[in-house]
Amino acid sequence: MKNSTLKFGLLLAALFSASVSMAQTTNYTTIGIIGTATSPTGAATGWDNSTAMTRTVTGGHDWSITMQLSANEAKFRADNAWTVNWGGPAAPASAFPAAVGTMNGPNIAIPTAGRYTVRFNDVTGAYSFTVATSTKAASAAILQLAVAPNPASESASVSYELPATATAAITVQNLMGQSVREFTAVRQNAGLQSQNLPLQGLASGIYLVKLETGALTQTTRLVIK
């Protein structure tokens, strides 16, 4: 009887160890932040699609994004679906600005609107919201990127302001962070600039327009109707 109990215990330990190992080696295609906090007006549509975060190390489990958040709620989820998602810990009072999130946990309340650098680890569930530094260099990174009209159909105009002469490259991505259209980078002078954005052939939906110029990057949403 003792031997049977011991064997059963060893089997459970082995299964638990394997489960932990599998959980730790899961490589998600994308991790995104989602919720009314991702909408400037706190609209309920903020729960419709995730905003893709950037994997900080190739093949790693740490993700980050710097973006404007409204004073509302947010969660994290994998691959733009609710199958795997993380909320705050069991005690809401300790959910912000940093905590260890739980699978299917409660929404994380963002008490103050602002521009945050958000970090998340898809193995531990740990996350943090840090107010983006308001230094001159950080302010220069906000390129005042805008797309009009928005929603758009056949084409749109992308406008932005360059703090110095630089090469500007525009990419259209889906909400999984995958590039669906790339445009040739152009060298432009400092000041207000614009580029035409042909949209023919892209299906209706929500996309991300990403502007990269030197060390500066900014992303904004585009709705194609």
Order of alpha helices (4+ residues) and beta strands (2+ residues): alpha-beta-beta-beta-beta-beta-beta-beta-beta-beta-beta-beta-alpha-beta-beta-beta-beta-beta-beta-beta-beta
